[in-house]
């Protein structure tokens, strides 16, 4: 969430994670919705961590479901003080504490413990996990990388939605490769396909990349409590994506 000040510069309003932290253990509609949205967007990195650390797919599913059910009930929100200002740090620290303190008990109970579960698509998650590299990445390294990929996926979803709203989905689909430089050498061909001038295609690609960067900052801002942490979190994001 961001707004423009009188000088046209972006100011960050209350972000999703800051709303959750401000509410604490109290149940407020805005903070509850924010927490559910964050969990829905970023559950897979934690599940990948559980799969890598625990090995057993069924145990990983049970504990991930139990953890998110308790988190949405605010029963875990006051724990895991380390890096509490960032949802990424809070999530992995809280889950580690959950495994250490509650794992055995959770395995002995019915999944979800009677709480309303987060709708997790484990079938899709397992198919995705099967594509993970088999080398000796630690669970923590896998979590960090999948967190970065999940965040970039949210940015791409938001960007595509804007183009669809403007009736420009074909343009987006043809130009999205320019976000990684893949389409840079094909502007002339794209111009012919889109019935645009090559110059217009280059301008559109430039605007696409600019908007992508803006949405990236906005999405990262949703996961930190302090706007001053955005740049450092972006740096950590791309470090996690390094080979």
Residue frames relative to the residue before (quaternion, step in Angstrom):
aa qw qx qy qz dx dy dz
X 1.0000 0.0000 0.0000 0.0000 0.00 0.00 0.00
X 0.1496 0.7887 -0.5873 0.1031 3.58 -0.80 0.90
X 0.1550 -0.7669 0.6162 0.0902 3.51 -1.25 0.50
X 0.4397 -0.6885 0.5084 0.2723 3.56 -1.26 0.36
X 0.3417 -0.7130 0.5695 0.2248 3.54 -1.03 0.81
X 0.7485 -0.4088 0.2619 0.4517 3.59 -1.25 -0.01
X 0.6767 0.4823 -0.2889 0.4754 3.56 1.16 -0.52
X 0.5597 -0.6356 0.3748 0.3772 3.56 1.29 0.05
X 0.5464 0.6099 -0.4063 0.4053 3.60 1.25 0.04
X 0.5279 -0.6546 0.4456 0.3071 3.54 -1.11 0.71
X 0.0824 -0.7461 0.6587 0.0513 3.53 -1.07 0.88
X 0.3717 -0.7385 0.5149 0.2265 3.57 -0.93 0.82
X 0.2904 -0.7137 0.6120 0.1779 3.52 -0.89 1.01
X 0.7454 -0.3455 0.2666 0.5039 3.58 -1.24 -0.23
X 0.2842 -0.7700 0.5491 0.1576 3.56 -0.74 1.03
X 0.7172 -0.4338 0.3134 0.4464 3.55 -1.27 0.25
X 0.7313 0.4375 -0.2584 0.4550 3.58 0.71 -1.06
X 0.6366 0.5132 -0.3436 0.4620 3.60 1.01 -0.68
X 0.6021 0.5422 -0.3565 0.4651 3.59 1.11 -0.60
X 0.6501 0.5164 -0.3116 0.4621 3.56 0.97 -0.87
X 0.6830 0.4861 -0.2923 0.4602 3.58 0.87 -0.94
X 0.6372 0.5338 -0.3312 0.4464 3.58 1.01 -0.77
X 0.6775 0.4886 -0.2894 0.4675 3.56 1.07 -0.75
X 0.2260 -0.8006 0.5230 0.1853 3.55 1.14 -0.62
X 0.8004 -0.2458 0.1972 0.5099 3.56 -0.82 -0.96
X 0.5233 0.6276 -0.4318 0.3819 3.59 1.21 -0.12
X 0.3817 -0.7164 0.5373 0.2288 3.54 -1.11 0.66
X 0.0813 0.7742 -0.6186 0.1064 3.55 -0.49 1.25
X 0.5882 -0.6215 0.3726 0.3591 3.61 -0.84 0.91
X 0.6865 0.4893 -0.3041 0.4437 3.60 0.81 -0.95
X 0.6975 0.4574 -0.2830 0.4736 3.59 0.88 -0.90
X 0.6194 0.5378 -0.3463 0.4553 3.60 1.04 -0.71
X 0.6659 0.4902 -0.2968 0.4776 3.58 0.94 -0.87
X 0.6381 0.5304 -0.3264 0.4528 3.57 1.02 -0.81
X 0.6679 0.4953 -0.3016 0.4665 3.57 0.92 -0.89
X 0.6506 0.5093 -0.3200 0.4636 3.59 0.94 -0.83
X 0.6465 0.5167 -0.3201 0.4611 3.59 1.01 -0.80
X 0.6493 0.5080 -0.3152 0.4702 3.58 0.97 -0.83
X 0.6702 0.4957 -0.3054 0.4603 3.59 0.89 -0.89
X 0.6504 0.5210 -0.3184 0.4519 3.60 0.97 -0.81
X 0.6947 0.4757 -0.2729 0.4653 3.57 1.03 -0.80
X 0.8279 0.2685 -0.0831 0.4854 3.58 0.97 -0.84
X 0.3420 0.7545 -0.5065 0.2395 3.60 1.11 0.50
X 0.6319 0.5887 -0.3597 0.3532 3.60 0.91 -0.79
X 0.6292 0.5274 -0.3775 0.4284 3.69 0.80 -0.73
X 0.6603 0.4893 -0.3144 0.4751 3.58 1.01 -0.75
X 0.6369 0.5174 -0.3286 0.4676 3.58 1.02 -0.73
X 0.6199 0.5272 -0.3393 0.4719 3.59 1.04 -0.76
X 0.6122 0.5355 -0.3359 0.4749 3.57 1.06 -0.77
X 0.6752 0.5002 -0.2972 0.4534 3.58 0.87 -0.98
X 0.6442 0.5185 -0.3260 0.4580 3.58 0.97 -0.83
X 0.6913 0.4753 -0.2883 0.4615 3.59 0.89 -0.91
X 0.7135 0.4582 -0.2670 0.4578 3.59 0.95 -0.81
X 0.7790 0.3812 -0.1871 0.4614 3.58 0.86 -0.96
X 0.3810 -0.7598 0.4584 0.2597 3.57 1.16 -0.52
X 0.7431 0.3861 -0.2158 0.5021 3.58 0.77 -1.02
X 0.4266 -0.7378 0.4622 0.2449 3.58 -0.57 1.16
X 0.6804 0.4981 -0.3030 0.4441 3.59 0.92 -0.85
X 0.6316 0.5088 -0.3279 0.4845 3.57 1.03 -0.73
X 0.6413 0.5234 -0.3208 0.4603 3.57 0.96 -0.85
X 0.6565 0.5046 -0.3157 0.4634 3.59 0.93 -0.83
X 0.6658 0.5167 -0.3065 0.4425 3.56 0.87 -0.97
X 0.7179 0.4530 -0.2618 0.4592 3.56 0.83 -0.98
X 0.6177 0.5252 -0.3538 0.4663 3.59 1.04 -0.65
X 0.6607 0.5024 -0.3071 0.4656 3.58 0.93 -0.89
X 0.6559 0.5099 -0.3055 0.4652 3.56 0.95 -0.89
X 0.6505 0.5290 -0.3194 0.4416 3.57 0.92 -0.89
X 0.7105 0.4491 -0.2782 0.4648 3.59 0.77 -0.96
X 0.5959 0.5501 -0.3674 0.4553 3.59 1.09 -0.62
X 0.6847 0.4685 -0.2832 0.4810 3.58 0.91 -0.89
X 0.6287 0.5377 -0.3409 0.4465 3.57 1.01 -0.77
X 0.6825 0.4823 -0.2926 0.4647 3.58 0.92 -0.86
X 0.6521 0.4727 -0.3109 0.5045 3.57 1.24 -0.39
X 0.4668 -0.7088 0.4008 0.3451 3.59 1.38 0.13
X 0.4268 0.7201 -0.4620 0.2931 3.61 1.17 0.38
X 0.7206 0.3945 -0.2405 0.5169 3.59 1.22 -0.25
X 0.4830 0.7398 -0.4019 0.2406 3.55 1.23 -0.45
X 0.6975 0.4758 -0.2870 0.4525 3.60 1.02 -0.66
X 0.6175 0.5567 -0.3465 0.4344 3.61 1.24 -0.17
X 0.7794 0.3704 -0.2458 0.4415 3.53 -1.37 -0.06
X 0.0089 -0.8506 0.5245 -0.0362 3.56 0.52 1.20
X 0.5553 0.6260 -0.3977 0.3762 3.60 1.12 -0.55
X 0.8488 -0.0189 -0.0474 0.5262 3.59 -0.84 1.07
X 0.1832 0.8382 -0.4982 0.1249 3.55 1.10 0.69
X 0.6002 0.5943 -0.3644 0.3921 3.57 1.16 -0.42
X 0.7364 0.3310 -0.2109 0.5510 3.60 1.24 -0.26
X 0.5050 -0.6751 0.4446 0.3026 3.54 -0.82 0.99
X 0.5980 0.5709 -0.3560 0.4356 3.58 1.02 -0.77
X 0.7152 0.4490 -0.2560 0.4705 3.57 0.78 -1.03
X 0.6334 0.5308 -0.3295 0.4566 3.55 1.01 -0.81
X 0.6774 0.5331 -0.3062 0.4038 3.55 0.82 -1.03
X 0.7191 0.4377 -0.2732 0.4655 3.58 0.77 -0.98
X 0.6468 0.5100 -0.3268 0.4634 3.60 1.03 -0.72
X 0.6496 0.5092 -0.3161 0.4678 3.56 0.97 -0.83
X 0.6633 0.5029 -0.3162 0.4552 3.59 0.97 -0.79
X 0.6226 0.5241 -0.3443 0.4682 3.58 1.01 -0.73
X 0.6583 0.4949 -0.3066 0.4771 3.58 0.96 -0.84
X 0.6214 0.5434 -0.3283 0.4592 3.56 1.05 -0.79
X 0.6645 0.4970 -0.3062 0.4664 3.59 0.90 -0.88
X 0.6813 0.4945 -0.2909 0.4546 3.57 0.97 -0.85
X 0.7979 0.3513 -0.1537 0.4650 3.57 0.90 -0.94
X 0.8154 0.2687 -0.0964 0.5036 3.55 1.03 -0.76
X 0.4452 0.7438 -0.4362 0.2414 3.58 1.21 -0.30
X 0.6845 0.4826 -0.2971 0.4585 3.58 0.79 -0.98
X 0.6605 0.5031 -0.3089 0.4640 3.56 0.95 -0.88
X 0.6597 0.5169 -0.3143 0.4460 3.59 0.94 -0.89
X 0.6475 0.5261 -0.3270 0.4439 3.59 0.99 -0.78
X 0.6801 0.4927 -0.2861 0.4613 3.56 1.16 -0.63
X 0.6742 0.4709 -0.2860 0.4918 3.58 1.26 -0.27
X 0.6165 -0.5048 0.4362 0.4181 3.53 -1.30 0.21
X 0.5773 -0.6109 0.4059 0.3589 3.58 -0.91 0.88
X 0.7933 0.2731 -0.2313 0.4925 3.54 -0.90 1.01
X 0.2683 -0.8162 0.4858 0.1609 3.59 1.20 -0.32
X 0.6886 -0.4657 0.2910 0.4735 3.60 1.11 0.49
X 0.5662 0.5894 -0.3905 0.4237 3.59 1.26 -0.10
X 0.5827 -0.5655 0.4435 0.3795 3.54 -1.26 0.40
X 0.2932 -0.7976 0.4977 0.1737 3.63 -0.48 1.13
X 0.4865 -0.5934 0.5411 0.3442 3.51 -1.29 0.37
X 0.4263 -0.7159 0.4776 0.2787 3.64 -0.78 0.90
X 0.0066 -0.8251 0.5619 -0.0594 3.55 -0.04 1.32
X 0.3026 -0.7574 0.5550 0.1634 3.57 -0.79 1.03
X 0.1352 -0.8389 0.5238 0.0601 3.56 0.27 1.28
X 0.5812 0.5741 -0.3929 0.4222 3.61 1.06 -0.56
X 0.6804 0.4559 -0.2815 0.5000 3.57 0.92 -0.91
X 0.6405 0.5363 -0.3265 0.4422 3.57 1.02 -0.79
X 0.6693 0.4917 -0.3011 0.4687 3.58 0.97 -0.83
X 0.6224 0.5243 -0.3425 0.4695 3.59 1.04 -0.72
X 0.6498 0.5058 -0.3041 0.4790 3.54 1.06 -0.78
X 0.6537 0.5219 -0.3173 0.4468 3.57 0.95 -0.86
X 0.6149 0.5661 -0.3462 0.4261 3.58 1.06 -0.71
X 0.6666 0.4859 -0.2937 0.4830 3.59 1.24 -0.39
X 0.4633 0.6823 -0.4492 0.3435 3.57 1.28 -0.11
X 0.5661 -0.5943 0.4364 0.3686 3.61 -1.07 0.64
X 0.4155 -0.7438 0.4802 0.2085 3.54 -0.99 0.87
X 0.4867 0.6646 -0.4549 0.3383 3.59 1.22 0.00
X 0.7026 -0.5461 0.3009 0.3431 3.53 -1.32 0.31
X 0.1255 0.7586 -0.6211 0.1517 3.59 0.59 1.09
X 0.4458 -0.6641 0.5251 0.2905 3.56 -1.02 0.76
X 0.6440 -0.4993 0.3864 0.4319 3.61 -1.19 0.31
X 0.6420 0.5329 -0.3236 0.4462 3.58 1.04 -0.80
X 0.6561 0.5076 -0.3089 0.4652 3.58 0.96 -0.87
X 0.6488 0.5089 -0.3138 0.4707 3.56 1.00 -0.81
X 0.6259 0.5372 -0.3351 0.4554 3.59 0.99 -0.82
X 0.6771 0.5036 -0.3019 0.4437 3.58 0.81 -1.00
X 0.6751 0.4903 -0.3020 0.4612 3.58 0.91 -0.87
X 0.6911 0.4680 -0.2871 0.4701 3.57 0.90 -0.87
X 0.5689 0.5592 -0.3816 0.4669 3.57 1.17 -0.50
X 0.6612 0.5065 -0.3065 0.4609 3.57 0.88 -0.94
X 0.6740 0.4895 -0.2987 0.4656 3.58 0.90 -0.89
X 0.6413 0.5189 -0.3283 0.4601 3.59 1.01 -0.77
X 0.6515 0.5108 -0.3221 0.4592 3.57 0.97 -0.78
X 0.6618 0.4913 -0.3082 0.4750 3.59 0.92 -0.85
X 0.6054 0.5469 -0.3532 0.4579 3.58 1.10 -0.61
X 0.6377 0.5192 -0.3241 0.4678 3.59 1.02 -0.78
X 0.6284 0.5302 -0.3290 0.4644 3.57 1.05 -0.78
X 0.6739 0.4969 -0.2960 0.4597 3.56 0.90 -0.92
X 0.6172 0.5389 -0.3376 0.4632 3.59 1.03 -0.74
X 0.6725 0.4925 -0.2952 0.4669 3.59 0.92 -0.90
X 0.6543 0.5120 -0.3134 0.4599 3.56 0.99 -0.83
X 0.6439 0.5133 -0.3196 0.4688 3.59 0.94 -0.86
X 0.6398 0.5403 -0.3264 0.4385 3.59 0.96 -0.86
X 0.6377 0.5218 -0.3314 0.4596 3.59 1.02 -0.73
X 0.6634 0.4932 -0.3041 0.4735 3.58 0.95 -0.85
X 0.6312 0.5226 -0.3348 0.4652 3.60 1.00 -0.77
X 0.6465 0.5278 -0.3164 0.4510 3.57 0.97 -0.88
X 0.7071 0.4279 -0.2455 0.5066 3.58 1.13 -0.66
X 0.5037 -0.6702 0.4152 0.3533 3.58 1.27 0.08
X 0.5833 0.5992 -0.3475 0.4241 3.58 1.20 0.54
X 0.1954 0.8178 -0.5233 0.1381 3.58 1.06 0.63
X 0.6394 0.5159 -0.3609 0.4414 3.68 0.87 -0.74
X 0.6274 0.5309 -0.3364 0.4597 3.58 1.03 -0.76
X 0.6451 0.5193 -0.3182 0.4614 3.57 0.96 -0.85
X 0.6799 0.5068 -0.3005 0.4366 3.56 0.82 -0.99
X 0.6919 0.4672 -0.2799 0.4739 3.58 1.04 -0.72
X 0.7569 0.4046 -0.2106 0.4680 3.59 1.08 -0.66
X 0.4871 0.7009 -0.4394 0.2798 3.61 1.16 -0.33
X 0.5724 0.5916 -0.3828 0.4193 3.59 1.18 -0.46
X 0.5869 0.5914 -0.3730 0.4082 3.59 1.18 -0.47
X 0.5188 0.6361 -0.4158 0.3916 3.59 1.23 -0.26
X 0.7593 0.2788 -0.1701 0.5629 3.57 1.20 -0.52
X 0.6050 -0.5937 0.3421 0.4055 3.58 1.27 0.25
X 0.4412 0.7345 -0.4372 0.2734 3.59 1.26 -0.08
X 0.7563 0.3984 -0.2114 0.4739 3.60 1.03 -0.76
X 0.3882 0.7676 -0.4567 0.2270 3.58 1.26 -0.07
X 0.7306 0.4248 -0.2415 0.4768 3.59 0.97 -0.79
X 0.6982 0.4773 -0.2613 0.4652 3.59 1.26 -0.08
X 0.2736 0.7990 -0.5042 0.1805 3.59 1.19 0.39
X 0.6422 0.5306 -0.3362 0.4394 3.61 0.93 -0.83
X 0.6673 0.4926 -0.2985 0.4721 3.56 0.95 -0.88
X 0.6481 0.5124 -0.3158 0.4666 3.58 0.99 -0.86
X 0.6148 0.5560 -0.3472 0.4386 3.57 1.02 -0.76
X 0.6598 0.4960 -0.3064 0.4741 3.57 0.97 -0.84
X 0.6728 0.5066 -0.3009 0.4474 3.57 0.91 -0.89
X 0.7507 0.3929 -0.1977 0.4929 3.57 1.02 -0.85
X 0.3753 -0.7385 0.4712 0.3029 3.58 1.34 -0.06
X 0.4965 0.5997 -0.4478 0.4396 3.54 0.93 1.04
X 0.5416 -0.5698 0.4753 0.3950 3.54 -1.24 0.22
X 0.6129 -0.5523 0.4005 0.3986 3.59 -1.16 0.49
X 0.6273 0.5418 -0.3364 0.4470 3.57 1.03 -0.74
X 0.6524 0.5103 -0.3145 0.4636 3.58 1.01 -0.82
X 0.6291 0.5244 -0.3338 0.4667 3.58 1.05 -0.73
X 0.6509 0.5111 -0.3201 0.4612 3.59 0.94 -0.82
X 0.6400 0.5101 -0.3231 0.4752 3.58 1.01 -0.80
X 0.6515 0.5139 -0.3142 0.4612 3.59 0.96 -0.86
X 0.6507 0.5083 -0.3132 0.4691 3.58 0.99 -0.81
X 0.6284 0.5295 -0.3283 0.4658 3.58 1.04 -0.80
X 0.6741 0.4868 -0.2934 0.4718 3.58 0.93 -0.89
X 0.6056 0.5549 -0.3450 0.4542 3.56 1.09 -0.71
X 0.6811 0.4799 -0.2902 0.4707 3.58 0.87 -0.93
X 0.6389 0.5289 -0.3259 0.4537 3.58 1.01 -0.80
X 0.6789 0.4730 -0.2941 0.4784 3.56 0.92 -0.88
X 0.5937 0.5635 -0.3573 0.4499 3.58 1.08 -0.68
X 0.6635 0.4965 -0.3076 0.4676 3.59 0.93 -0.87
X 0.6386 0.5219 -0.3270 0.4615 3.57 1.03 -0.76
X 0.6851 0.4739 -0.2829 0.4754 3.57 0.93 -0.88
X 0.5816 0.5638 -0.3696 0.4552 3.58 1.14 -0.57
X 0.6659 0.4818 -0.3035 0.4820 3.58 0.88 -0.89
X 0.6457 0.5234 -0.3276 0.4492 3.57 0.97 -0.80
X 0.6744 0.4916 -0.3032 0.4600 3.58 0.92 -0.89
X 0.6357 0.5109 -0.3316 0.4742 3.59 0.96 -0.81
X 0.6349 0.5447 -0.3284 0.4386 3.58 1.01 -0.80
X 0.6087 0.5569 -0.3546 0.4400 3.59 1.15 -0.53
X 0.7333 0.4351 -0.2234 0.4723 3.60 1.17 -0.49
X 0.6987 0.3857 -0.2749 0.5362 3.61 1.25 0.10
X 0.4754 -0.6896 0.4743 0.2712 3.55 -1.16 0.58
X 0.7641 0.2935 -0.1449 0.5559 3.58 1.18 -0.55
X 0.4754 -0.6920 0.4595 0.2899 3.64 -0.68 1.00
X 0.6061 0.5741 -0.3564 0.4196 3.59 1.14 -0.55
X 0.6376 0.5375 -0.3267 0.4448 3.59 1.22 -0.28
X 0.4586 0.7265 -0.4343 0.2708 3.59 1.24 -0.28
X 0.6885 0.4897 -0.3041 0.4401 3.60 0.75 -0.99
X 0.6676 0.4888 -0.3106 0.4678 3.58 0.93 -0.82
X 0.6424 0.5164 -0.3282 0.4614 3.57 1.02 -0.73
X 0.6218 0.5182 -0.3413 0.4778 3.60 1.05 -0.68
X 0.6266 0.5257 -0.3373 0.4661 3.58 1.00 -0.78
X 0.6550 0.4988 -0.3101 0.4753 3.59 0.93 -0.86
X 0.5944 0.5877 -0.3477 0.4248 3.55 1.08 -0.76
X 0.7501 0.3941 -0.2268 0.4802 3.57 0.74 -1.02
X 0.5519 0.5634 -0.3983 0.4683 3.59 1.18 -0.35
X 0.6603 0.5173 -0.3059 0.4503 3.58 1.00 -0.83
X 0.6801 0.4910 -0.2822 0.4656 3.58 1.17 -0.55
X 0.4826 0.6662 -0.4409 0.3589 3.59 1.26 -0.20
X 0.5894 -0.5944 0.4091 0.3633 3.63 -1.05 0.70
